[in-house]
Amino acid sequence: MAKINVLDHQTIDKIAAGEVVERPASVVKELVENAIDAGANAVTVEIKDGGTTLIRVTDNGGGIEKSQVSNAFLRHATSKITSVDDLTKLVSLGFRGEALASIAAVSQVEMITKIPEDLTGIRYVIEGGIEKEKEEVGAPEGTTIIVRNLFYNTPPRKKFLKQPQTEGSYVADLMEHLAMSNPKVSFKFLLNGQTKFYTTGSDDLREIVYRIYGKEISAELLDFQCDLEGMRVTGLLGKPVINRSNRSYEIFYINGRYIRSTLISKAVEEGYREYLMQHKFPFSVLHFQVDTEKVDVNVHPSKMEVRIADGPLFYEDVKEAIHEALHEVEMIPEVSLSGDKKKAKGENDSVKKGRKETAPEPFERNRIAQNQTAHSQVLVEKSPAIQALYQKNGQEIKDQLLRQASVYSVKPILGKKNQPIENIQSQKDVSTGKTEQMELFDDRLLSARAKEHYEIIGQLFETYWLISYQDNLLIVDQHAAHEKVKYERLMKRFREKNVASQTINPPIILTLNNREMECYRNHADDFASLGFVIEEFGGNDYAIRGVPLDLYGYAEGEFFYEVLDELVDEAVTGTPESIRIRIATMACKAAVKGNMRLNRREMEELIDELLTLDNPYHCPHGRPTIISMSRQEIEKKFKRIVN
């Protein structure tokens, strides 16, 4: 009979560390979150060799009292909660009390910390969970933690780490997410002695995206805000022109915590549905402020997975808000002929011009404050939109913008059930997106009013229409435009349950398993609205006596099973993807093709119908129906304008 042994604390700590400390990025995450919870508004992170040999995290937070330093490295020692009841009211990023103990168990840790009330700080060294040194030292307010030689005492764990360059990229990604989750905190990140990026802490999410992803990305973002029941969502939505090939740029935060959520991803993608090509995903940075009792972050030690109460309602609200916001903005891509090379990720103008920015350290409080003020002033002075408002409304508007310290340009803040926003406020309904400042700078090209000024030049390559409008040349893809019109007609008939059925004889007999049968009963109305006529045939058998007339082209029963399988797998509501794909295919087949000549009357009729659609900018497959080329871009090519 095997003997049951009680493990010693060192062994327990090393085992537990495996849940919290997977790699250097895990260490950085825990230490930075501790710094933010301590009230820091400036954090510097430095790593070397991917974080395997050195991780240094410095903050200007409240520090740790001398008498509490040793306790901070005990397992389940935390200042964030006191009882189990606090788990439903969490507002801090950390709460388990495992981070420092786990890190110290598998590395050599040095901490220097000082609270504002003390004249001196304390230096504390702990290696492999064993205290080595503890002494008073001179130190600035806040805490610095240095982690050296990660996994030095657990060689098997170290072997599973990837190359330093790869581990460093994980830390860099983490730092980017932390910066976007805390726009009021100034972050500086150094990799092998080089500053990769720093943020000013100006509470401007767009500024952070600019510094991390570059000018081209930040210029194609829409400000987003909506208030839903028990939840507020703010952030940035990318225009379809910057849709990505993977979900890495779907960035979500719940109550300030970066999380991964299949539910939120699907809701956002569904809101973007009309703007996404196949295998493309939106760029979005969204902050969700949710009642803490409706979200459970205590799912995994990484705290990146969450459970959301009433998931289906949450999904519908987010999807509808995204959908409404995108429909308020004109989505005609503007084509550039200048051939300018795009900047590398995170490259900014000052670096390009040879002016190197020096990021302040956390203890440089005055310079941090000066940077934030200067940053907001430069943005206000350089924004043409704000200058126009200033000329109209005077110093009062400008002063208000300076106080906000977070303005790049005046953009509509859109979303479902919007409430009045605090910076420049229009007297009109914000939910329409038609604010006074928008009227100053926006004139939608696809509108009945704009159509009065269209001049159809003709057809190019028997595929594209050329239309002159003010200082823009519009180019319309006749196939994509007609496909969109056809698709909307078919979808309207589907939603109104007006799809014609074709009787089949003999009927198709299908045998469903218990899960499929339950799913069909729950969605019988969906199948009926699609045009299926189905009757019970006894037991688990069902007879299909009628099929959709318009949705032809599938083998008998194949379309039914395709839709049913998707409904079984999907926990969310909405039109099944297989239905949308099939209707889109039908629309594509029925639409006029390229290399087909249309006369002027046919062009005008199709444009008229295109303008009646909610989203006339993209075909069902996500391709643009129309692009715009400015007069300025054309004149640059003919050297009438020289930069």
Buried (B, 14 or more C-beta within 10 A) or exposed (E): EEEEEEEEEEEBBBEBBBBBBBBBBBBBBBBBBBBBBBEBBBBBBBBBBBBBBBBBBBBBBBBBBBEBBBBBBBBEBBBBBEEEEBEEEBEBBBBBBBBBBBBBBBBBBBBBBBBEEBEEBBBBBBBBBEEEEBEEEEBBBBBBBBBBBBBBBBEEBBEEBEEBEEBBBBBBEBBBBBBBBBBEBBBBBBBBEEBBBBBBBBBBBBBBBBBBBBBBBBBBBBBBBBBBEBBBBBBBBBBBBBBEEEBEBBBBBBBBBBBBBEBBBBBBBBBBBBBBBEEBBBBBBBBBBBEBEBBBBEEEBBBBEBEBEEBEBBBBBBBBBBBBBBBBBBBBBEEEBEEEEEBEEBEBEEEEEEEEEEBBBBBBBEBBBEBBBEBBBEBBEEBEBBEBBBEEBEEEBBEBBBEBBBBBBBBBBBBBBBEEBEEBEBEEEBBEBBBBBBEEEBBEBBEEEBBEEBEBEEBEEEBBBBBBBEEBBBBBBBBBBBBBBBBBBBBEBBEEEEBEBEEBEEBBEBEBEEEBBEBBEEBEEBBBBBBBBBEEBEEEEBBBBBBBEBBEEBEEBEBBBBBBBBBBEEEBBBBBBBBBBBBBBBBBEBBBEEEBEBEEEBBBEBBEBBBEBEBBBBBBBBBBBBBBBBBEBBBBEEEEEEE
